Structure formats: structure tokens, C-alpha cells
């Protein structure tokens, strides 16, 4: 959500939510104290909540599912950036544009990386190779069991994930990367290892450790509870 206009931007997976009246309607229903946050920021908060006891307060969370997004977490809090756009890696270009002439085509509303790396894109690519799977989890299982078509899709996915993470590695230098979303969770430790190997081949220095989310499918719920507690304490403190 844009911090000044209150409009939900770049939410291609939520048709109609970009309307300017959306926030007003939500506030009318739930009250003026309503706070809307990106799901990936909430997932990062939930992950930070579970890692707090181990003092793992700084990390990058990469979420790949129906959508693709990331969050840079510093001291337990996701950074939102000036306009709330930090971590919008869906819009990373997958191919390098030509410098000879400006592009005449409109940029993808969904984002080039998301179109290439999302869960539905993986399933579609597998289907094009003659291997149909109902879920990413089934696709991953087939890849680990030796299915060549599934393995090719997963290998390409690990390359795309590493490409996205390379941008964070050279700008943020995170001590840890956490994989979330249906792709990260379904892939498990083997996918995390594959991504780290690919990332290591892109960098002139050692890649950071890469782990699967501890919060799992409940990451966003955990983050919502954490944010609610933070807001409650702030309101209580201001009334004392």
C-alpha cells in the first residue's frame, strides 16, 4: 500500500484491490485503526518472531508461491523503503533489455521474474514438457525421485531464485536467507541447497546460508499476531 495515497499498488494477484476506494471501504468495515501490510512483510515478521531467541534478527526472506516477493529484515523488522516498495523483486528483469533502442512494450503488471518463477509457472513449464502435476509439492517430489522433466523445472527454479538473491547478496550482504512460500516450503532443504549452490556460482564471495522458513505455512498468521501485539503495546504505552 502506498504510504501517501493509501492505494494498493502492484497487487496483480488481487483483482480490483487497486481501486482508490478499497481502503475507505475496509476502514468503514473494520475501523480507522485498520492497518494493511504486505503478506511478505507479515511472513518476515512471523519468521523473525520465531528466530528471536536465537538472535537471528537480520535476514532476507524470499517468498515464492503464486507471487514472488522478498523482505529485508533488520533487527527483527522488515524494511519497507520510501514508498513501501522494498522487496518488490517480482519486477526484476529476467533478460537484459537492449541499450540500442527504448522498449516500446508496456512493463509486465505482474513482473518478469514472477511470470518466470511463480508456482503456476513451474507447473505450466512441467506440463509443456509432458509432465503434469497438481501441486508444486508433487513436482518437487518427482524431481527428487529422479523424474528428468521435473528435475529440469526445479533446476531452472533454483537458478531464478539464486538470480533474485544475488541482488540482495551484493547490496545487503545478509547473514542468512530464508525461503518461504509454496515453492520454498515444498522444496525443503534440498531446494535450499540447490539455490545456495547456484548463488555461489554467481558471486565472487561465499553465499550466505539458506534455510527453509521455520514458521512454514503459518508465517503470515504469526506475523499478523506479532504486529497486532506491537500495535497494542504502542497504544497502551501512549495511554500511560
N, C-alpha and C positions, 0 to 999 in steps of 0.2 A: 504494500500500500504506500502510495506517495505521501511523505510526511506533511506536505503543504496542502495538496488538493484533496487528500483522503480518498483518492480513486485507486481501485485495484488495477494495477498495471501488469502486463505481461503474464496474465493468467489464462493462457490459451486452453488449458485443460478444464477451465471453469467458465463455460459459455454464459454470457450475459452478466457476469460479475464485474465487468469493467465499466458498467453503467455508473454515471456520477451519482445517481440516487441510491445506489446499493447501500452505502454506509448509513445514509439517513434512515433507510428502512430497517436496517439492522439495529440501529440505536433506538428507533421507535419501539422496537420489539423487546430489546434486552436492556435498554437504559443508556444514558450518556457516558457511563464509565466503561462501556464496551471497548475492548482492545482487540484489534485484528493483527495477527502476526503470520509471517510465512511459516508453512509447515516445516521447512528445513531448519529454520531458526529454532522452532519448538523442539524438533528432534535433537538439535545440538544441545539445547538446554537440558533435555532429558538425559542425554548421554553424559553431559558434564555433571549432572546431579549424582549419577552412579559412580563416576570416576573421582569424585571429590576426595574420598577417603584415601585414595592412592596418590593424591596431589597431582593428578593428570588434568590440569586446568587449562592447558594450551594444546590445541589440536585443530586439524582441519577435518570436517565431516563431509564426505562425498556421498550423496544420496542419488541412486539410480533406480528408477521404477518406471511408472508411466511417464513421469517427468524426470528431469535431471537438474540438480541444484547442489549447492555447497554452502558451507558456513565456516568462517574462520573464527575460532573460539580463543579468546584471550582472557585469562583469569576467570574462566568459567562463564563468560558471556560472549554470545555471538556478535560480531561486528556487523552493523547494518550499512555503514557508509553514509555519504552525504544525502543521497536520495533514496536510501533503502534498497539499493541495487547490488550491494556486495554479495558475491556468490552466485550471480546470475550467469553461471558458466554454460547454460544451455545455448547461449548466443556466441560462444567461441566458434570461430570459423574452422571448419574441418579441412578445407582446402585453402591455399593461399591465393587471394584474388590477384588478377593481373594488374600490373602497375602501368600498363600502356594506355589503358582507357578506363574511365569510370564505369562501374557496373550500372546497367540500365534496369536491372531487375530489383523488385522490392525485397528487402531482407525478410527471411522467414519469420513469421509471427511466433512460431514455436521455438525456433533456434536450430541452427545447423547441427550442433552437437547432440541436442535432444532428439532430433529426427534420426540421427545415425545410431545413437547409443541407448535409446529407451528400451524398456522391456518389450513393448509391442514390436519395435523394430527388430529385436533379436528373434522373436517368434516368426516374424514375416520373412526374415532372411533364411531361417532354417526351412521354412515352408518352400521357399524358392529353390532350395537345394534338395527338395523331396522328402524332408523330414518334418512331420507335423507334430507339434507338442502343444498341449493345452495350457501349460504354465511354464514360467521361466525355471521353476524348481525342477520340473520334469526334463527340461532341456539340459540343465546343468548336470543332473544325474546321468543322463545319457552320455554327455561329454566325458564324465569321469569313468563311465563304464566302457569307453572306447569307441563310441559312435563317431565316425570321422566327420560327418556333416555338422553334428552338434559341437564337436571339438573346434572346428574351424570358426563357428559363430562365437564361441566363448573366447577363443584366442583373439579374435578381432575386437571383442568387447573389452578384453583386458588391455589391448593396445589403446583403445579410445579412452578408457579410464586413466591410463598412465599419461596420455597426452594432456588430459584435463588437469591432472595433478601436477604435471611438470610446471604449469603456470604458477601454482602455489609454492612449489618447491623453490623456485628461483626468486620469488617475491616475498614470501612469508617465512620460508625456512622452518616449517613446523617440526616439532619433535615427534609428532605422531599423526597418522592419518587413520580415520575411522570410516569404514564402508557401511552404508545404510541403504534402505530401500529394498525392494524385492530382489533386485539383481545381486546386491552386496550380501544380503542375508541368505539367499539361495545358494550363492557360490561358496560361502563359507571360507574356511581357512585356505583351501586350495586356490580359490579365486584370488584371495588377498595375496597369496604368494606369487601368483602369476602376474598380478598387477605390479607388485613390487619389482619383480624381475624385469618387466617391460619398462618400468620407470627408471630403474637403474641403468638400462641401456640408453636412456635419453639424457642422463645427467652426467656431468664430469665429476661428481662427488657422490658419496653413498646416499641412496634413497632412504627416507625415514621409514621407521617401522609402520606396517599397515595391518590393522586389525579389523575384525568384524564388530559391528555395534553390540555392546553389552545390553542396551535397552531393547534391542530387537524390534518386534512389531509394535511394542508399546512406547517407542521413543517419543512420538508426538504427544501421547497422553501424559507421559512422565514430564515432558517439557511444559505442557499446559498446567499441570499441577504445580510445578516449580514456579512458573511465572505468576500464578494466582497467589501463591504463598508470599512471593516477593512484594506484590502489589498490596496484599493485606497488611504486611509488616510496615510498608511505607505509609499506608493510610492510618494505621494505629499509632505509629511514631509521630506523625504530624498532628494527631489529636491530643497528644500528651502535653 
